[in-house]
């Protein structure tokens, strides 16, 4: 079976989640509906922007589509000033061979900018995919199955690296193994160690440097370039 390695982007490749939470909090505060950091991490982590729009309409009776677009613009400006790769992730990926892709809930423009600003884009080439390309985003399996198809990989031979409960559930639903990742700057405030452990991923790591060894334990054969 042809294998594939699939990475989430926000919180796995780029340390963007604290910036995104700041902007979402500011947006709702401006609307007079303050949301706690804990709730934002609980309800929105790993989900697409459309989830925020749907929740605001369903639970708050608000149409926030315009505000969400402005929030995204503010966030992209902050990315250009502040975004950094997750520590050690470039080196960890460079130690891996074989087909790999990014599969993210972010919109294509945000995804492309994130990878370009952090210098990670060349590690994935054309294999960068957004939830906007499939019918249902995470926790549905559609995006990971789409990425596997584009890689020419068998889903059962794929491993996903994810930081969000929604992403772990999506990987499971796709029939893929999953490594839970706790190396982003949001791991502590989002209580990821507790939340991901409850979902029983195939491995749970705290630093990007641990990824090659975790994959070895899962039987991944293409670890280090010779």
Secondary structure, 3 states (H helix, E strand, C coil): CCCEEEECCECCCECCHHHHHHHHHHHHHHCCCCCCHHHHHHHHCCCCHHHHHHHHHHHHCCCCHHHHHHHHHHHHHHHHHHCCECCCHHHHHHCCCCCEEEEECCCHHHHHHHHHHCCCHHHCCCCEEEHHHCCCCCCCCHHHHHHHHHHCCCHHHEEEEECCHHHHHHHHHCCCEEEEECCCCCCCCCCHHHHHHCCCCCEEECCHHHHHHHHHHCCCCCCCCC
